[in-house]
Amino acid sequence: MKLYTVILIQLMIWSCYTFIEWLSKYDQLLYKVMMFLVFFYLAIMIGNYLMKSKRKTMLATSMSLIVYASFYFFSF
């Protein structure tokens, strides 16, 4: 159940990232990459706090990124 909760929270984090990226559509690519890294770090820290296992946190983060990327790229 913790894995499911972490994935849902991380999907919310990726949705916030998309909204912030949309607001900063005129920024340079470097700033968007830095912003992605900040959100990635935030997702890992929150996942690690809830899961208390680095391996499971990385699994949850990769699963949430795959789900999010599939919705993001295939919805357009």
mmCIF file of the N, C-alpha and C atoms, coordinates in Angstrom:
data_MODEL
# 
_entry.id   MODEL 
# 
loop_
_atom_site.group_PDB 
_atom_site.id 
_atom_site.type_symbol 
_atom_site.label_atom_id 
_atom_site.label_alt_id 
_atom_site.label_comp_id 
_atom_site.label_asym_id 
_atom_site.label_entity_id 
_atom_site.label_seq_id 
_atom_site.pdbx_PDB_ins_code 
_atom_site.Cartn_x 
_atom_site.Cartn_y 
_atom_site.Cartn_z 
_atom_site.occupancy 
_atom_site.B_iso_or_equiv 
_atom_site.pdbx_formal_charge 
_atom_site.auth_seq_id 
_atom_site.auth_comp_id 
_atom_site.auth_asym_id 
_atom_site.auth_atom_id 
_atom_site.pdbx_PDB_model_num 
ATOM 1   N N  . MET A 1 1  ? 0.820  -1.199 0.000   1.00 0.00 ? 1  MET A N  1 
ATOM 2   C CA . MET A 1 1  ? 0.000  0.000  0.000   1.00 0.00 ? 1  MET A CA 1 
ATOM 3   C C  . MET A 1 1  ? 0.862  1.261  0.000   1.00 0.00 ? 1  MET A C  1 
ATOM 4   N N  . LYS A 1 2  ? 2.029  1.164  0.640   1.00 0.00 ? 2  LYS A N  1 
ATOM 5   C CA . LYS A 1 2  ? 2.923  2.328  0.663   1.00 0.00 ? 2  LYS A CA 1 
ATOM 6   C C  . LYS A 1 2  ? 3.417  2.661  -0.745  1.00 0.00 ? 2  LYS A C  1 
ATOM 7   N N  . LEU A 1 3  ? 3.704  1.617  -1.513  1.00 0.00 ? 3  LEU A N  1 
ATOM 8   C CA . LEU A 1 3  ? 4.185  1.835  -2.880  1.00 0.00 ? 3  LEU A CA 1 
ATOM 9   C C  . LEU A 1 3  ? 3.139  2.582  -3.705  1.00 0.00 ? 3  LEU A C  1 
ATOM 10  N N  . TYR A 1 4  ? 1.903  2.183  -3.576  1.00 0.00 ? 4  TYR A N  1 
ATOM 11  C CA . TYR A 1 4  ? 0.813  2.835  -4.299  1.00 0.00 ? 4  TYR A CA 1 
ATOM 12  C C  . TYR A 1 4  ? 0.680  4.302  -3.878  1.00 0.00 ? 4  TYR A C  1 
ATOM 13  N N  . THR A 1 5  ? 0.775  4.551  -2.586  1.00 0.00 ? 5  THR A N  1 
ATOM 14  C CA . THR A 1 5  ? 0.674  5.915  -2.074  1.00 0.00 ? 5  THR A CA 1 
ATOM 15  C C  . THR A 1 5  ? 1.816  6.781  -2.579  1.00 0.00 ? 5  THR A C  1 
ATOM 16  N N  . VAL A 1 6  ? 3.017  6.246  -2.567  1.00 0.00 ? 6  VAL A N  1 
ATOM 17  C CA . VAL A 1 6  ? 4.181  7.007  -3.037  1.00 0.00 ? 6  VAL A CA 1 
ATOM 18  C C  . VAL A 1 6  ? 4.056  7.307  -4.525  1.00 0.00 ? 6  VAL A C  1 
ATOM 19  N N  . ILE A 1 7  ? 3.603  6.340  -5.299  1.00 0.00 ? 7  ILE A N  1 
ATOM 20  C CA . ILE A 1 7  ? 3.437  6.568  -6.738  1.00 0.00 ? 7  ILE A CA 1 
ATOM 21  C C  . ILE A 1 7  ? 2.397  7.655  -6.993  1.00 0.00 ? 7  ILE A C  1 
ATOM 22  N N  . LEU A 1 8  ? 1.301  7.645  -6.256  1.00 0.00 ? 8  LEU A N  1 
ATOM 23  C CA . LEU A 1 8  ? 0.286  8.685  -6.429  1.00 0.00 ? 8  LEU A CA 1 
ATOM 24  C C  . LEU A 1 8  ? 0.818  10.069 -6.046  1.00 0.00 ? 8  LEU A C  1 
ATOM 25  N N  . ILE A 1 9  ? 1.552  10.148 -4.955  1.00 0.00 ? 9  ILE A N  1 
ATOM 26  C CA . ILE A 1 9  ? 2.131  11.431 -4.542  1.00 0.00 ? 9  ILE A CA 1 
ATOM 27  C C  . ILE A 1 9  ? 3.132  11.915 -5.583  1.00 0.00 ? 9  ILE A C  1 
ATOM 28  N N  . GLN A 1 10 ? 3.939  10.999 -6.103  1.00 0.00 ? 10 GLN A N  1 
ATOM 29  C CA . GLN A 1 10 ? 4.913  11.395 -7.110  1.00 0.00 ? 10 GLN A CA 1 
ATOM 30  C C  . GLN A 1 10 ? 4.233  11.802 -8.412  1.00 0.00 ? 10 GLN A C  1 
ATOM 31  N N  . LEU A 1 11 ? 3.128  11.192 -8.749  1.00 0.00 ? 11 LEU A N  1 
ATOM 32  C CA . LEU A 1 11 ? 2.385  11.638 -9.931  1.00 0.00 ? 11 LEU A CA 1 
ATOM 33  C C  . LEU A 1 11 ? 1.861  13.060 -9.736  1.00 0.00 ? 11 LEU A C  1 
ATOM 34  N N  . MET A 1 12 ? 1.480  13.386 -8.510  1.00 0.00 ? 12 MET A N  1 
ATOM 35  C CA . MET A 1 12 ? 1.082  14.762 -8.219  1.00 0.00 ? 12 MET A CA 1 
ATOM 36  C C  . MET A 1 12 ? 2.264  15.716 -8.360  1.00 0.00 ? 12 MET A C  1 
ATOM 37  N N  . ILE A 1 13 ? 3.446  15.262 -7.947  1.00 0.00 ? 13 ILE A N  1 
ATOM 38  C CA . ILE A 1 13 ? 4.651  16.082 -8.090  1.00 0.00 ? 13 ILE A CA 1 
ATOM 39  C C  . ILE A 1 13 ? 4.950  16.316 -9.568  1.00 0.00 ? 13 ILE A C  1 
ATOM 40  N N  . TRP A 1 14 ? 4.837  15.274 -10.394 1.00 0.00 ? 14 TRP A N  1 
ATOM 41  C CA . TRP A 1 14 ? 5.098  15.438 -11.830 1.00 0.00 ? 14 TRP A CA 1 
ATOM 42  C C  . TRP A 1 14 ? 4.055  16.335 -12.482 1.00 0.00 ? 14 TRP A C  1 
ATOM 43  N N  . SER A 1 15 ? 2.833  16.293 -11.996 1.00 0.00 ? 15 SER A N  1 
ATOM 44  C CA . SER A 1 15 ? 1.804  17.195 -12.520 1.00 0.00 ? 15 SER A CA 1 
ATOM 45  C C  . SER A 1 15 ? 2.111  18.644 -12.170 1.00 0.00 ? 15 SER A C  1 
ATOM 46  N N  . CYS A 1 16 ? 2.605  18.864 -10.964 1.00 0.00 ? 16 CYS A N  1 
ATOM 47  C CA . CYS A 1 16 ? 3.036  20.218 -10.578 1.00 0.00 ? 16 CYS A CA 1 
ATOM 48  C C  . CYS A 1 16 ? 4.205  20.672 -11.441 1.00 0.00 ? 16 CYS A C  1 
ATOM 49  N N  . TYR A 1 17 ? 5.113  19.747 -11.741 1.00 0.00 ? 17 TYR A N  1 
ATOM 50  C CA . TYR A 1 17 ? 6.238  20.077 -12.624 1.00 0.00 ? 17 TYR A CA 1 
ATOM 51  C C  . TYR A 1 17 ? 5.732  20.510 -14.005 1.00 0.00 ? 17 TYR A C  1 
ATOM 52  N N  . THR A 1 18 ? 4.743  19.793 -14.535 1.00 0.00 ? 18 THR A N  1 
ATOM 53  C CA . THR A 1 18 ? 4.196  20.151 -15.841 1.00 0.00 ? 18 THR A CA 1 
ATOM 54  C C  . THR A 1 18 ? 3.556  21.525 -15.817 1.00 0.00 ? 18 THR A C  1 
ATOM 55  N N  . PHE A 1 19 ? 2.839  21.831 -14.753 1.00 0.00 ? 19 PHE A N  1 
ATOM 56  C CA . PHE A 1 19 ? 2.209  23.142 -14.623 1.00 0.00 ? 19 PHE A CA 1 
ATOM 57  C C  . PHE A 1 19 ? 3.261  24.247 -14.538 1.00 0.00 ? 19 PHE A C  1 
ATOM 58  N N  . ILE A 1 20 ? 4.300  24.044 -13.755 1.00 0.00 ? 20 ILE A N  1 
ATOM 59  C CA . ILE A 1 20 ? 5.361  25.046 -13.622 1.00 0.00 ? 20 ILE A CA 1 
ATOM 60  C C  . ILE A 1 20 ? 6.118  25.189 -14.946 1.00 0.00 ? 20 ILE A C  1 
ATOM 61  N N  . GLU A 1 21 ? 6.336  24.081 -15.633 1.00 0.00 ? 21 GLU A N  1 
ATOM 62  C CA . GLU A 1 21 ? 6.999  24.140 -16.936 1.00 0.00 ? 21 GLU A CA 1 
ATOM 63  C C  . GLU A 1 21 ? 6.142  24.907 -17.939 1.00 0.00 ? 21 GLU A C  1 
ATOM 64  N N  . TRP A 1 22 ? 4.846  24.724 -17.879 1.00 0.00 ? 22 TRP A N  1 
ATOM 65  C CA . TRP A 1 22 ? 3.947  25.470 -18.758 1.00 0.00 ? 22 TRP A CA 1 
ATOM 66  C C  . TRP A 1 22 ? 4.004  26.963 -18.455 1.00 0.00 ? 22 TRP A C  1 
ATOM 67  N N  . LEU A 1 23 ? 4.103  27.320 -17.177 1.00 0.00 ? 23 LEU A N  1 
ATOM 68  C CA . LEU A 1 23 ? 4.209  28.732 -16.809 1.00 0.00 ? 23 LEU A CA 1 
ATOM 69  C C  . LEU A 1 23 ? 5.524  29.350 -17.279 1.00 0.00 ? 23 LEU A C  1 
ATOM 70  N N  . SER A 1 24 ? 6.570  28.533 -17.349 1.00 0.00 ? 24 SER A N  1 
ATOM 71  C CA . SER A 1 24 ? 7.881  29.047 -17.749 1.00 0.00 ? 24 SER A CA 1 
ATOM 72  C C  . SER A 1 24 ? 8.239  28.576 -19.154 1.00 0.00 ? 24 SER A C  1 
ATOM 73  N N  . LYS A 1 25 ? 7.313  28.695 -20.076 1.00 0.00 ? 25 LYS A N  1 
ATOM 74  C CA . LYS A 1 25 ? 7.531  28.169 -21.427 1.00 0.00 ? 25 LYS A CA 1 
ATOM 75  C C  . LYS A 1 25 ? 8.599  28.929 -22.206 1.00 0.00 ? 25 LYS A C  1 
ATOM 76  N N  . TYR A 1 26 ? 8.945  30.132 -21.787 1.00 0.00 ? 26 TYR A N  1 
ATOM 77  C CA . TYR A 1 26 ? 9.953  30.904 -22.502 1.00 0.00 ? 26 TYR A CA 1 
ATOM 78  C C  . TYR A 1 26 ? 11.343 30.801 -21.875 1.00 0.00 ? 26 TYR A C  1 
ATOM 79  N N  . ASP A 1 27 ? 11.478 29.981 -20.851 1.00 0.00 ? 27 ASP A N  1 
ATOM 80  C CA . ASP A 1 27 ? 12.784 29.802 -20.223 1.00 0.00 ? 27 ASP A CA 1 
ATOM 81  C C  . ASP A 1 27 ? 13.692 28.960 -21.113 1.00 0.00 ? 27 ASP A C  1 
ATOM 82  N N  . GLN A 1 28 ? 14.980 29.067 -20.833 1.00 0.00 ? 28 GLN A N  1 
ATOM 83  C CA . GLN A 1 28 ? 15.952 28.285 -21.587 1.00 0.00 ? 28 GLN A CA 1 
ATOM 84  C C  . GLN A 1 28 ? 15.902 26.824 -21.141 1.00 0.00 ? 28 GLN A C  1 
ATOM 85  N N  . LEU A 1 29 ? 16.443 25.953 -21.983 1.00 0.00 ? 29 LEU A N  1 
ATOM 86  C CA . LEU A 1 29 ? 16.436 24.524 -21.711 1.00 0.00 ? 29 LEU A CA 1 
ATOM 87  C C  . LEU A 1 29 ? 17.212 24.194 -20.437 1.00 0.00 ? 29 LEU A C  1 
ATOM 88  N N  . LEU A 1 30 ? 18.290 24.885 -20.180 1.00 0.00 ? 30 LEU A N  1 
ATOM 89  C CA . LEU A 1 30 ? 19.094 24.638 -18.985 1.00 0.00 ? 30 LEU A CA 1 
ATOM 90  C C  . LEU A 1 30 ? 18.262 24.828 -17.719 1.00 0.00 ? 30 LEU A C  1 
ATOM 91  N N  . TYR A 1 31 ? 17.456 25.865 -17.674 1.00 0.00 ? 31 TYR A N  1 
ATOM 92  C CA . TYR A 1 31 ? 16.632 26.130 -16.504 1.00 0.00 ? 31 TYR A CA 1 
ATOM 93  C C  . TYR A 1 31 ? 15.527 25.079 -16.350 1.00 0.00 ? 31 TYR A C  1 
ATOM 94  N N  . LYS A 1 32 ? 15.010 24.586 -17.459 1.00 0.00 ? 32 LYS A N  1 
ATOM 95  C CA . LYS A 1 32 ? 13.995 23.535 -17.386 1.00 0.00 ? 32 LYS A CA 1 
ATOM 96  C C  . LYS A 1 32 ? 14.597 22.229 -16.876 1.00 0.00 ? 32 LYS A C  1 
ATOM 97  N N  . VAL A 1 33 ? 15.825 21.934 -17.294 1.00 0.00 ? 33 VAL A N  1 
ATOM 98  C CA . VAL A 1 33 ? 16.504 20.736 -16.807 1.00 0.00 ? 33 VAL A CA 1 
ATOM 99  C C  . VAL A 1 33 ? 16.795 20.864 -15.314 1.00 0.00 ? 33 VAL A C  1 
ATOM 100 N N  . MET A 1 34 ? 17.248 22.030 -14.895 1.00 0.00 ? 34 MET A N  1 
ATOM 101 C CA . MET A 1 34 ? 17.506 22.243 -13.473 1.00 0.00 ? 34 MET A CA 1 
ATOM 102 C C  . MET A 1 34 ? 16.217 22.117 -12.664 1.00 0.00 ? 34 MET A C  1 
ATOM 103 N N  . MET A 1 35 ? 15.127 22.625 -13.195 1.00 0.00 ? 35 MET A N  1 
ATOM 104 C CA . MET A 1 35 ? 13.842 22.524 -12.511 1.00 0.00 ? 35 MET A CA 1 
ATOM 105 C C  . MET A 1 35 ? 13.397 21.060 -12.427 1.00 0.00 ? 35 MET A C  1 
ATOM 106 N N  . PHE A 1 36 ? 13.620 20.285 -13.488 1.00 0.00 ? 36 PHE A N  1 
ATOM 107 C CA . PHE A 1 36 ? 13.293 18.866 -13.456 1.00 0.00 ? 36 PHE A CA 1 
ATOM 108 C C  . PHE A 1 36 ? 14.109 18.151 -12.381 1.00 0.00 ? 36 PHE A C  1 
ATOM 109 N N  . LEU A 1 37 ? 15.389 18.492 -12.277 1.00 0.00 ? 37 LEU A N  1 
ATOM 110 C CA . LEU A 1 37 ? 16.233 17.858 -11.263 1.00 0.00 ? 37 LEU A CA 1 
ATOM 111 C C  . LEU A 1 37 ? 15.766 18.189 -9.849  1.00 0.00 ? 37 LEU A C  1 
ATOM 112 N N  . VAL A 1 38 ? 15.294 19.406 -9.639  1.00 0.00 ? 38 VAL A N  1 
ATOM 113 C CA . VAL A 1 38 ? 14.759 19.785 -8.327  1.00 0.00 ? 38 VAL A CA 1 
ATOM 114 C C  . VAL A 1 38 ? 13.509 18.968 -8.007  1.00 0.00 ? 38 VAL A C  1 
ATOM 115 N N  . PHE A 1 39 ? 12.613 18.827 -8.974  1.00 0.00 ? 39 PHE A N  1 
ATOM 116 C CA . PHE A 1 39 ? 11.398 18.049 -8.746  1.00 0.00 ? 39 PHE A CA 1 
ATOM 117 C C  . PHE A 1 39 ? 11.724 16.560 -8.588  1.00 0.00 ? 39 PHE A C  1 
ATOM 118 N N  . PHE A 1 40 ? 12.722 16.073 -9.314  1.00 0.00 ? 40 PHE A N  1 
ATOM 119 C CA . PHE A 1 40 ? 13.155 14.684 -9.188  1.00 0.00 ? 40 PHE A CA 1 
ATOM 120 C C  . PHE A 1 40 ? 13.703 14.427 -7.789  1.00 0.00 ? 40 PHE A C  1 
ATOM 121 N N  . TYR A 1 41 ? 14.517 15.357 -7.296  1.00 0.00 ? 41 TYR A N  1 
ATOM 122 C CA . TYR A 1 41 ? 15.070 15.240 -5.943  1.00 0.00 ? 41 TYR A CA 1 
ATOM 123 C C  . TYR A 1 41 ? 13.944 15.276 -4.912  1.00 0.00 ? 41 TYR A C  1 
ATOM 124 N N  . LEU A 1 42 ? 12.984 16.157 -5.099  1.00 0.00 ? 42 LEU A N  1 
ATOM 125 C CA . LEU A 1 42 ? 11.849 16.252 -4.192  1.00 0.00 ? 42 LEU A CA 1 
ATOM 126 C C  . LEU A 1 42 ? 11.040 14.949 -4.179  1.00 0.00 ? 42 LEU A C  1 
ATOM 127 N N  . ALA A 1 43 ? 10.821 14.380 -5.339  1.00 0.00 ? 43 ALA A N  1 
ATOM 128 C CA . ALA A 1 43 ? 10.073 13.120 -5.430  1.00 0.00 ? 43 ALA A CA 1 
ATOM 129 C C  . ALA A 1 43 ? 10.817 11.992 -4.723  1.00 0.00 ? 43 ALA A C  1 
ATOM 130 N N  . ILE A 1 44 ? 12.135 11.944 -4.885  1.00 0.00 ? 44 ILE A N  1 
ATOM 131 C CA . ILE A 1 44 ? 12.922 10.904 -4.235  1.00 0.00 ? 44 ILE A CA 1 
ATOM 132 C C  . ILE A 1 44 ? 12.924 11.087 -2.722  1.00 0.00 ? 44 ILE A C  1 
ATOM 133 N N  . MET A 1 45 ? 13.077 12.317 -2.255  1.00 0.00 ? 45 MET A N  1 
ATOM 134 C CA . MET A 1 45 ? 13.110 12.563 -0.818  1.00 0.00 ? 45 MET A CA 1 
ATOM 135 C C  . MET A 1 45 ? 11.775 12.226 -0.160  1.00 0.00 ? 45 MET A C  1 
ATOM 136 N N  . ILE A 1 46 ? 10.680 12.615 -0.773  1.00 0.00 ? 46 ILE A N  1 
ATOM 137 C CA . ILE A 1 46 ? 9.364  12.296 -0.206  1.00 0.00 ? 46 ILE A CA 1 
ATOM 138 C C  . ILE A 1 46 ? 9.117  10.783 -0.249  1.00 0.00 ? 46 ILE A C  1 
ATOM 139 N N  . GLY A 1 47 ? 9.485  10.160 -1.348  1.00 0.00 ? 47 GLY A N  1 
ATOM 140 C CA . GLY A 1 47 ? 9.324  8.708  -1.448  1.00 0.00 ? 47 GLY A CA 1 
ATOM 141 C C  . GLY A 1 47 ? 10.169 7.959  -0.443  1.00 0.00 ? 47 GLY A C  1 
ATOM 142 N N  . ASN A 1 48 ? 11.401 8.414  -0.244  1.00 0.00 ? 48 ASN A N  1 
ATOM 143 C CA . ASN A 1 48 ? 12.285 7.760  0.721   1.00 0.00 ? 48 ASN A CA 1 
ATOM 144 C C  . ASN A 1 48 ? 11.787 7.976  2.148   1.00 0.00 ? 48 ASN A C  1 
ATOM 145 N N  . TYR A 1 49 ? 11.207 9.128  2.415   1.00 0.00 ? 49 TYR A N  1 
ATOM 146 C CA . TYR A 1 49 ? 10.652 9.392  3.749   1.00 0.00 ? 49 TYR A CA 1 
ATOM 147 C C  . TYR A 1 49 ? 9.475  8.460  4.042   1.00 0.00 ? 49 TYR A C  1 
ATOM 148 N N  . LEU A 1 50 ? 8.652  8.213  3.051   1.00 0.00 ? 50 LEU A N  1 
ATOM 149 C CA . LEU A 1 50 ? 7.479  7.363  3.263   1.00 0.00 ? 50 LEU A CA 1 
ATOM 150 C C  . LEU A 1 50 ? 7.809  5.872  3.200   1.00 0.00 ? 50 LEU A C  1 
ATOM 151 N N  . MET A 1 51 ? 8.708  5.487  2.314   1.00 0.00 ? 51 MET A N  1 
ATOM 152 C CA . MET A 1 51 ? 8.998  4.074  2.112   1.00 0.00 ? 51 MET A CA 1 
ATOM 153 C C  . MET A 1 51 ? 10.090 3.556  3.057   1.00 0.00 ? 51 MET A C  1 
ATOM 154 N N  . LYS A 1 52 ? 11.039 4.416  3.387   1.00 0.00 ? 52 LYS A N  1 
ATOM 155 C CA . LYS A 1 52 ? 12.178 4.055  4.228   1.00 0.00 ? 52 LYS A CA 1 
ATOM 156 C C  . LYS A 1 52 ? 13.026 2.935  3.625   1.00 0.00 ? 52 LYS A C  1 
ATOM 157 N N  . SER A 1 53 ? 13.090 2.909  2.299   1.00 0.00 ? 53 SER A N  1 
ATOM 158 C CA . SER A 1 53 ? 13.905 1.952  1.566   1.00 0.00 ? 53 SER A CA 1 
ATOM 159 C C  . SER A 1 53 ? 14.330 2.606  0.252   1.00 0.00 ? 53 SER A C  1 
ATOM 160 N N  . LYS A 1 54 ? 15.631 2.709  0.053   1.00 0.00 ? 54 LYS A N  1 
ATOM 161 C CA . LYS A 1 54 ? 16.119 3.388  -1.156  1.00 0.00 ? 54 LYS A CA 1 
ATOM 162 C C  . LYS A 1 54 ? 15.771 2.609  -2.416  1.00 0.00 ? 54 LYS A C  1 
ATOM 163 N N  . ARG A 1 55 ? 15.851 1.283  -2.338  1.00 0.00 ? 55 ARG A N  1 
ATOM 164 C CA . ARG A 1 55 ? 15.555 0.468  -3.517  1.00 0.00 ? 55 ARG A CA 1 
ATOM 165 C C  . ARG A 1 55 ? 14.088 0.594  -3.922  1.00 0.00 ? 55 ARG A C  1 
ATOM 166 N N  . LYS A 1 56 ? 13.192 0.531  -2.949  1.00 0.00 ? 56 LYS A N  1 
ATOM 167 C CA . LYS A 1 56 ? 11.769 0.659  -3.253  1.00 0.00 ? 56 LYS A CA 1 
ATOM 168 C C  . LYS A 1 56 ? 11.427 2.078  -3.701  1.00 0.00 ? 56 LYS A C  1 
ATOM 169 N N  . THR A 1 57 ? 12.142 3.058  -3.146  1.00 0.00 ? 57 THR A N  1 
ATOM 170 C CA . THR A 1 57 ? 11.913 4.440  -3.563  1.00 0.00 ? 57 THR A CA 1 
ATOM 171 C C  . THR A 1 57 ? 12.303 4.636  -5.019  1.00 0.00 ? 57 THR A C  1 
ATOM 172 N N  . MET A 1 58 ? 13.433 4.093  -5.414  1.00 0.00 ? 58 MET A N  1 
ATOM 173 C CA . MET A 1 58 ? 13.849 4.208  -6.817  1.00 0.00 ? 58 MET A CA 1 
ATOM 174 C C  . MET A 1 58 ? 12.890 3.452  -7.731  1.00 0.00 ? 58 MET A C  1 
ATOM 175 N N  . LEU A 1 59 ? 12.376 2.324  -7.272  1.00 0.00 ? 59 LEU A N  1 
ATOM 176 C CA . LEU A 1 59 ? 11.384 1.581  -8.047  1.00 0.00 ? 59 LEU A CA 1 
ATOM 177 C C  . LEU A 1 59 ? 10.112 2.410  -8.223  1.00 0.00 ? 59 LEU A C  1 
ATOM 178 N N  . ALA A 1 60 ? 9.640  3.006  -7.139  1.00 0.00 ? 60 ALA A N  1 
ATOM 179 C CA . ALA A 1 60 ? 8.425  3.821  -7.205  1.00 0.00 ? 60 ALA A CA 1 
ATOM 180 C C  . ALA A 1 60 ? 8.637  5.045  -8.083  1.00 0.00 ? 60 ALA A C  1 
ATOM 181 N N  . THR A 1 61 ? 9.800  5.679  -7.969  1.00 0.00 ? 61 THR A N  1 
ATOM 182 C CA . THR A 1 61 ? 10.085 6.870  -8.772  1.00 0.00 ? 61 THR A CA 1 
ATOM 183 C C  . THR A 1 61 ? 10.159 6.521  -10.250 1.00 0.00 ? 61 THR A C  1 
ATOM 184 N N  . SER A 1 62 ? 10.820 5.426  -10.575 1.00 0.00 ? 62 SER A N  1 
ATOM 185 C CA . SER A 1 62 ? 10.902 5.042  -11.991 1.00 0.00 ? 62 SER A CA 1 
ATOM 186 C C  . SER A 1 62 ? 9.525  4.647  -12.530 1.00 0.00 ? 62 SER A C  1 
ATOM 187 N N  . MET A 1 63 ? 8.729  3.970  -11.718 1.00 0.00 ? 63 MET A N  1 
ATOM 188 C CA . MET A 1 63 ? 7.385  3.604  -12.172 1.00 0.00 ? 63 MET A CA 1 
ATOM 189 C C  . MET A 1 63 ? 6.517  4.843  -12.375 1.00 0.00 ? 63 MET A C  1 
ATOM 190 N N  . SER A 1 64 ? 6.605  5.795  -11.461 1.00 0.00 ? 64 SER A N  1 
ATOM 191 C CA . SER A 1 64 ? 5.786  6.999  -11.609 1.00 0.00 ? 64 SER A CA 1 
ATOM 192 C C  . SER A 1 64 ? 6.245  7.828  -12.811 1.00 0.00 ? 64 SER A C  1 
ATOM 193 N N  . LEU A 1 65 ? 7.544  7.865  -13.072 1.00 0.00 ? 65 LEU A N  1 
ATOM 194 C CA . LEU A 1 65 ? 8.038  8.591  -14.246 1.00 0.00 ? 65 LEU A CA 1 
ATOM 195 C C  . LEU A 1 65 ? 7.598  7.920  -15.543 1.00 0.00 ? 65 LEU A C  1 
ATOM 196 N N  . ILE A 1 66 ? 7.600  6.596  -15.561 1.00 0.00 ? 66 ILE A N  1 
ATOM 197 C CA . ILE A 1 66 ? 7.164  5.878  -16.762 1.00 0.00 ? 66 ILE A CA 1 
ATOM 198 C C  . ILE A 1 66 ? 5.678  6.111  -17.013 1.00 0.00 ? 66 ILE A C  1 
ATOM 199 N N  . VAL A 1 67 ? 4.873  6.026  -15.962 1.00 0.00 ? 67 VAL A N  1 
ATOM 200 C CA . VAL A 1 67 ? 3.427  6.265  -16.109 1.00 0.00 ? 67 VAL A CA 1 
ATOM 201 C C  . VAL A 1 67 ? 3.168  7.700  -16.544 1.00 0.00 ? 67 VAL A C  1 
ATOM 202 N N  . TYR A 1 68 ? 3.854  8.634  -15.895 1.00 0.00 ? 68 TYR A N  1 
ATOM 203 C CA . TYR A 1 68 ? 3.659  10.040 -16.221 1.00 0.00 ? 68 TYR A CA 1 
ATOM 204 C C  . TYR A 1 68 ? 4.102  10.347 -17.657 1.00 0.00 ? 68 TYR A C  1 
ATOM 205 N N  . ALA A 1 69 ? 5.259  9.821  -18.054 1.00 0.00 ? 69 ALA A N  1 
ATOM 206 C CA . ALA A 1 69 ? 5.760  10.074 -19.404 1.00 0.00 ? 69 ALA A CA 1 
ATOM 207 C C  . ALA A 1 69 ? 4.844  9.455  -20.452 1.00 0.00 ? 69 ALA A C  1 
ATOM 208 N N  . SER A 1 70 ? 4.293  8.296  -20.155 1.00 0.00 ? 70 SER A N  1 
ATOM 209 C CA . SER A 1 70 ? 3.388  7.689  -21.130 1.00 0.00 ? 70 SER A CA 1 
ATOM 210 C C  . SER A 1 70 ? 2.113  8.521  -21.290 1.00 0.00 ? 70 SER A C  1 
ATOM 211 N N  . PHE A 1 71 ? 1.583  9.054  -20.201 1.00 0.00 ? 71 PHE A N  1 
ATOM 212 C CA . PHE A 1 71 ? 0.414  9.936  -20.313 1.00 0.00 ? 71 PHE A CA 1 
ATOM 213 C C  . PHE A 1 71 ? 0.788  11.237 -21.007 1.00 0.00 ? 71 PHE A C  1 
ATOM 214 N N  . TYR A 1 72 ? 1.960  11.764 -20.704 1.00 0.00 ? 72 TYR A N  1 
ATOM 215 C CA . TYR A 1 72 ? 2.376  13.054 -21.238 1.00 0.00 ? 72 TYR A CA 1 
ATOM 216 C C  . TYR A 1 72 ? 2.606  12.986 -22.751 1.00 0.00 ? 72 TYR A C  1 
ATOM 217 N N  . PHE A 1 73 ? 3.314  11.951 -23.210 1.00 0.00 ? 73 PHE A N  1 
ATOM 218 C CA . PHE A 1 73 ? 3.660  11.864 -24.617 1.00 0.00 ? 73 PHE A CA 1 
ATOM 219 C C  . PHE A 1 73 ? 2.547  11.317 -25.502 1.00 0.00 ? 73 PHE A C  1 
ATOM 220 N N  . PHE A 1 74 ? 1.708  10.456 -24.951 1.00 0.00 ? 74 PHE A N  1 
ATOM 221 C CA . PHE A 1 74 ? 0.672  9.842  -25.763 1.00 0.00 ? 74 PHE A CA 1 
ATOM 222 C C  . PHE A 1 74 ? -0.654 10.569 -25.712 1.00 0.00 ? 74 PHE A C  1 
ATOM 223 N N  . SER A 1 75 ? -0.746 11.624 -24.906 1.00 0.00 ? 75 SER A N  1 
ATOM 224 C CA . SER A 1 75 ? -2.003 12.363 -24.840 1.00 0.00 ? 75 SER A CA 1 
ATOM 225 C C  . SER A 1 75 ? -2.067 13.480 -25.885 1.00 0.00 ? 75 SER A C  1 
ATOM 226 N N  . PHE A 1 76 ? -0.947 13.815 -26.492 1.00 0.00 ? 76 PHE A N  1 
ATOM 227 C CA . PHE A 1 76 ? -0.930 14.906 -27.479 1.00 0.00 ? 76 PHE A CA 1 
ATOM 228 C C  . PHE A 1 76 ? -1.047 14.393 -28.853 1.00 0.00 ? 76 PHE A C  1 
# 
